[in-house]
């Protein structure tokens, strides 16, 4: 006869109870040798959601083996029924029970095992008791003291979650060594209510000590110590260790990071033990592309991380196509005390287009900082630039000082093939020098998915540009806005989706509008087809004019997914083809267009 109140065993993983089944593996061999009978199995009495969970832990329901005799089938059913009972208690049905009946397979019929499940009431926790194995003053004695909400759910997963939340509260309250010891429930079978008992070991209360760095062979430990997210002597809070670990991870310098509290000394001070494994410092990479608008293109870069031991990142890059060639050198250094990064760059660019020829030297430096889980970036810089521009036999030398300011939101999950998140940016650049004017650009892109396994993707992008305090005649040609090409309006040659002069060369504009809509369809595992429409307009007005004629390109393509990103091939056509426009444009590159 059952007692009215009894202790319910701890909510261990059910899989542990199944280890004994390994001893019956020989039955499968006998079945193969003797042509074992097949059987049927069913579960009665369990709600649908619970029935599916029970079926997952049942050997008979999964049909994992064959059983040569009724005795073997009965033994397997008994094991499954025992596992069902444990699963019911883990789900909060403390009075639940499971049994089975075996219907013999007479006259050639298949034997059948019917499991009968009686869940009983779903119990509810009405009392949460906290016990400690050690004796330390000042600890929270109840869930309310620790600020942990109790919801009354009696299933093992809910109780485990409440226990882990209480442990986290101890960690935040200055007990870095707090650990879980046990938990149990005491059930009242007359009322369907239970009391939960949680046992912890808190260890002594502690304050933060200094970080102790291990494994930093090429990184200055002083630099790593400056990145700490706590003040020495303040009450220990393990959540700050997570913040510190994330800060170290963002540097990109380490292959593995382990941050944990050390032993607490007699003064109540706990050092922070930081174990690191450094990444290789150097990376060499390359990329290639081709389009009928810009010709063959390529890129080669060399990156050196942690150049001077303070997290510096330096990069040299050479890029080129038929219309643009450039050499760029950049270096960035973290500023832990400011939570920012300082950067400097120098670039030489040679542009040979139908609109103009220009050679430019640019130097810039500034600060950048990330916010809101690194999704938001603010950037400010001071830049010096000089260009030598040739156009229709004339030559112009320009000098500019600018202060580009930008705000970027980027929650995309991948550089070459983003499937989640979106990107939006706003840049304002005041120029002074050979002339004074201000340019601003606003851009956004994103995507949505439809169907199972995100089989259909609808992606879109849009961009606006404007120029203030200048006229088109006075604006240098390499500072004008253009449209056309693989990164703008596909189907038109580079910079040619806009007005042309008497020689059919692009004029450019003070403002622009361009955008694209693309539908992508998955077929087989590594293949995706796409159809797209691009549109753009360039205007001589300071602000974009939506009444101007738009240049529209359309087409389709295929993306083949490789380990390093999708290989993209697109073919695009101009909708209203001019005499100067090509019949089509071909684009081959690595990565989605947006």
N, C-alpha and C positions, 0 to 999 in steps of 0.2 A: 504494500500500500504506500502510495506516495506521501511524502511529508508536505505540509502546506507551504513551508518555506525551505528553500535549499539554495546552495551556492551553485551557480552555473559556471562551467569551466571557461577558462580564458579563450579568447577568440583567435586561435592559431589558424594558420592557413590550412584549408581543407586538404590541399594536395599532400600534406605530410601524412595524412591518414591512409593515403593510397599506396604507400611504399610496399605494404605487405602483398600487393597484387603482383609484384614482380615474381614471387615464388610460384605463381601459377602459369608462368609463360610456357611451361612444358605442355600445357593443354593444347596450345596452338599446333605444336609439332604432332601430337597424337591425332588432332583433327585432320591435318594434312595426310597422315599415313592411313587413316581409316575411313576417310570420306565422311566427316562429321555432319550432323543434321544442322539445318538452319533453324531460326526461331524468330518469334515476334516479341516486341516489348512495348509497353505503354505505361504512362503515368496518369493516375486518376486522383482528383481531389485537390490539386495544387492550382493556384491562380496562374494565368498565362505567363506573366513575367517570371514568377518563381519556377514554373515548370521548365522554362527554357534554361534557367540556371542549373536546375537539377539534372536535366538531360546532358549538360556539358560535363558533369562529373561522374556520369554513369557509364561503366564499360558496356553494359548491355544495350543502353540506348544509342551509344555511338557505334555499336556493331564492330568493335575493335577486334574481337576474336570469335572463333567458333568453338562450340562446346560439344564434346562427343557423347556425353551421357547426361541424363536428367540430374544426377547428383552433382556433376560439375556445374550445370546451369543453376542449380539451387544454391550452391556455394557462392557463385558470382552474384546472384540476386541478393543473398544475405549481406554480402559486403556492400553492395550498392545501397541497400536499405539503411545500413549503419551510417554510411556517408551522408545519406539524405537527412537523417536525424541530426547530425552535426551541422549540416548546412542550414537546417531550420533554426537551430539555436543561434547560429551566427547571423541569421537574418532577423533575429528578434522574436522568433516564435519559440519561446522557452518550453512551452508545454507541447510542442509539436512532436509527432511520431510518424514513422513510416513502416509499412509492412508490405508483404508481397504474397501472391499466390501463383502457383505454377500449374498451368493447364497442360496436361500431357498431350502429345501429338499422336492421337490414335488414328488408325486407318490411313496412314500416310500424311496426316495433317501436321503442320508445323507446331512444335510446342510453343506456348505463349506465357510470358511473364507479365503479370499485371501488378504494378506498384500502387499501393493505396496510401495516400498522404493525407494526414489530418493535421493541418497547421495549428489549430487552436487559435486563441486570440493573439494579436500582435501586442507584445508587452510594451509598457511605457516606463521610462526611468523617472522616478519622482524624487530621488535623492542622490546627490553626488557627494561622495566623501573622499577627502584627500588625506593620505597618510604619508609620513616620511620615515625612512629607515635610519636617518641620522638626526642629530639634535643641533639645530642652528636657530638662533633667535631672528625674528623679524620677517620670516617668510610668509607668503600668502597661504592662508589655511583653507580657503574656499575658492571656488571658481569665480565667485563675485569679486573677491579680493584681487584676483588676478586679471579681472576684466574680461573673462572668457564667457561667452554666451552659452547657456545650456539649452538644448532643444527637446530633450525628452526621448529622442529616438533610441531604441534599445539594440539595434543591429550592431554587429562588430565593427563595421567600417565607420559608423558615426561615433562610437565610443572611442575608437582609435584616433579619429580626428580631434575629438575633444581633449584626449590625453596629450596629443602632440601640440595642440594649441596652448595647453597649460605649461608644457615644457618650454615652449617658445617664450611664454610670459616670464618664466623664471630666468631664461637667458637674457631677456631684455631688462630684468630687474637686478642685474648684478651677480647672477649665479652662473658663471660660464661652464661649470662642471656638472650642472643639473642633468640627470638622466632618468629614464623610465625604468622602473623595476618590474611592475606587474599591474594587471587590472583584473577585476572579476565582477560578477553581478550576482546579487542575491534576490531570488524571485519569490514573489507571493502568488501561488497558483490559484488562490481563491479570488483575488482582486485583479489579476493580470498586470500587476505593477511590480517594479523591481528597484533595487538600490544598486548604484554602481560605486565600486571602491577602486581608487587609483593610488598606486604606491610609487613614490619617487625617492630619489636620493639627490639632494640639492647641492651638497658640498658647501664650503664657506662662501660668504659674499666677497667679491673682489673688485678691485679697481684696475683700470688699464695701466699696463706698463709699456715699455718701448718695444718696437718690433725687432725680432731677431731673424735676420735674413740668411737663408741657406740656399746654396746652389746658384747664386748670382756671380758668375765668373767674369762676365764682361759688362755688367751693369753696376753702376755706383750705388752701394747700399744707402748712401746719404740721400740720393735722388729718390730711391724707393721709400725711405722713411718719410720724406716730405709729402708723399702721397697719402699718408695715413689719414683715416677719417675720424679719428678720435684725438682727444687731448690726454696726455699722460696724467694719471691721478683722478680722472673722472670715473664714475660708476660704470662697470663693465656692461656692455650691451652687444650681444653677438650679432645683431643686425648690422652693426657698423663693420663687422668683419666681412659680411657679404658685400657691403658697399666698397670696402677696400679691395676685395678680390675682384669685383667688377672693374674697378679703376685699373688694376694691374692687367686685366684681360684686354681692356681697350687699347693698351699700348701696342699690342700685337707682337710683343717681344718674347712671349713665353709659350712653350708647348704644353706645359702643365703648371697648375697653380694650386697650392694647398695652404689655406690660412686657418689656423686653429689656436685656441687659447693654450698657453703653457701652464705648468704647475704653479699654484698659488703659493707665494712665500709667506714667511711669518708676519709680514707687514700687510698682508692682504692684497699684494700686487701680483697680477698675472701678466706675464709677457705675452706677446703675440708671436707665434712661431710661423714663419713664412717660408715654405719650401717651394723652390722654383726649379723648373727645367727650361733653359733658354732655347729659343728657336735658332735655326741657322740665320745668319745675319744678311745674307745676300740672295737676291732673286734676279734672274734674267728672264725676260719674256718677249714675245713677238706676236704680231698679228698681221693678217693680210686681208685685203678686200679688193673688189673690182666693181666698177660701174661704167656704163657707157658715157655718163655725164662727167665723171671725174677721172676716168682711166684707172689703171691699177694703183693700188695704195698699199702702204705697209707701215708698220710701227715696230720699233725696237726699244726696249727700256731696260735699265739696270737700276735696281733698288738696293740700298744699303740701310739696314735698320740698326739703331743704337750706335751711331757713328762714333760718338764721344763718350758713351756710357751713361747718357742722361735721356735716353728714349728718342734721340733725334732720328728722323727719317729723311734720307736724301734720295733723290730720284733723278736720273738722266734719261731723257726720252728723245728719240729721233722719229719723226713721222713725215710721210710724204705721199703725194699723189701728183697727177699731171698739173693740177691747179694750185696746190699749196705744199710747201715744204717748211718744216720747223725743227728747231732744236731748243729744248727746254730743260733747265736745271732748277730743281726746287729743294728746299730743306725746311723741315718743320720740327719744332721742339716743344714738348709739353711744358706748361707752367703750372705745376700742381697747386701752388698756393692760390692762384687765380682761377683754377679750374678751367684753363684755356690753353690754347696752343699759339705760339708765334711762328710765322712762316715768312719766307723770302723766296723770290723766284726771279729768274732771268730767262728771256726767250728771244730768239732770232727767228723771224718769219719771212718767207719769200712767197708772195702771191702773184700768180701769172694767170689772169682770167681775161675773159672778153671785155669785162668792165674796166679793168685797170691792171697795172703792174705795180707792185709795192714791195719794198723791203723795209722791215720794221725791227727796231730793238726796243724791248720792254723790260723794265725793272720794277719790281713791286715788293712790298712787305707789309705785314699787318698782323691782326689777331683774329682768331676764330674761337667760338665757344659753342658747346652743345648743351641743350636743355631738354627737359621732358623725355627722359629715357633715351637721349641722344637722337630723337626724331627731329628735333628742331635745332637748326644751326644758324647762328648769326655770325657775320663776317664783315670786317672793315679793313681797308688797306689804303696805302698811299702808293701811287704808281707814277712812274716817269716813262715817257714814250716818245720816240722820234721815228719818223717814216720818210722815205723818199718815194714819191708817187709819180709814175709816168702814165700819161693818158693823151692819146692823139698827138704825139710829138711834143707835148709840153711836160715839164718836170716841176714838181713842187716838193719842198721840204717842210715838214710840220714838226712842231714840238708841243707836247701836252703834259700837264700835270693833272692827275685825276684822283678822286677819292671814292672808289667803288664801294658801295654798301649793299649787302644782300641778306635776305632772310630766306632760308630753305627748309621746307618740311619734307622729310623723306622717310616713309615707313615701308618702302618696298623691301622685299625679302631676298632679292637677288639682283646682281648687277646686269647679267646677260639675259636672264630669263625670269623677270619678276612675275610672280603669280598672285601675290597679295600686297596690299598697301597701295599708296599713291605718292606722287611727288609733286610739289608745287614750289615755285620760287618767284621772288620779286627782287630785282636789282635796280638800283639807282646809281648813276655814275655822272657826277658833275665834272666837266673838263674846263681847263683854262690853259692859256698859252698862245698858240697861233690864232686861236679863236676861243670864244667862251660859249658853251652850250651844255645841256644836260640830256642824257638819254636814260630811258627806263624800259625794262622788259619784264613781262609777266608771263609765266608759263606753268602749265599743269598737265599731268597725265595720270591715267588710272585704267582699271579694267574690272569687269565683272564676269562671273562664270555661271554657266547653266548646265543642267543635266548631270547624270551620274558621272563620278570621276572627273568632274569639271571638263566634260567633253567639248563644250563650246565656250569660247572666250570672246567677249566683246571689249576691245581696247580703244581708247580715245586719247587724243592729245590736242592741246590748243596753246597758242602763243600770241602775244601782242607786244608791239614795240612802238615807242614814241620818242620824238626829239623836240626839245624846247629851246627857244632863244636862238634860232638860226634859220637860214633859208637853205633850200636844196642847192642853189648855186654856190653858196659859200661853204657848204659842208664837204670836207674831203671825201673822196670816193671810197676810201677804205673805212669810213665811219658811217656810210649809208646802210640802210637796211635793204636786203635782197631776199628773194624767194626762188625756190627751184633747186632740185637735187635730192639726193637720197635722204638727207636729214630734214627736208622741208616739203616741197611738193614733188612727189615722184611722178615721173612721166615727162618732166621738163628738164632741160639741161641746167647745169649749175648756174644759179643766179638769174635764169632767164624766164621765170614765171612772174613777169612784170613788164613795164614799158621798156621799149627799145628806142635807140636813137636812129639817125639816118643811116648809120653803118650797121644797123641791127645788133648793136652792142647794148647790154643792160645799162639802164640809167640809175637804177636804185631809187630809194625814197627816204623820206623823213620818218615814215611809220610803216608798219606792216601788220598783217593778220595772216596766220596760217594755222591749219589744223588737219586732223586726220581721224578717220574712223575705220577700224579694222576688225573683221570677224575671223576667228581662228577655229579650226575644226580638227580635233584629234581623230586619227583613224587607227592604224596599228600603233603599237607601243611607242615607237620612236619617230613617228611621222605625224606632221601637222600641216594642214593646208590653210591658206589664208586668202581672203578677198578684201580689198581696201578701196577707199576713196580719200584723196587728199585735196585740199583746196588752199589757196593763198592769194593775197593781194598786197601790193606795194603802192603807197600813196605819197604824193608830194606835200600833203598836209602834215602838220605837226602831230596830230592825233590820228589813229586809225579811222578810216572812213568805210563803214560797212556798205555804202552805196556804190563804191568803186567796183569795177568788173573783177570777178574772181577767176583765177586760173585753176582748173580742176583736172586732176589726173586720177586714173583708176587702173586697177589691175589685180593681179593675184600672185601667189607664190607658195613656196613649200619650205618647211623648216624640218630639218633632220636633227634630232637631239643626240648630241655626242657627250662624252663625260665632261668636257670643258664648256659646254654651252650649245645652243642651237645654231646649226649652220643654215643660213637663210639665203634663198634665191627668190628674187622678186622681178616680175616683168610689169611695167607700167606704161600706160598710153595717155597722151593728152586728149582731153574731151573735145575741145575746140582747137584743132591743130592749125597753127599759122604756117606760112610757107617756110619760115625759118626753123620750125620745130621738127625734130626727128619723129619718125613713125612710132618709135617705142624707146624705152630705156630699160636697161638690165642692171640689177644690183645684186652683188654677192658679198656677203659679210658674215661675221660671227656675232650672234646675239639678236634678240628681237629689236625691231626698229624703235619701239617704245613700250 
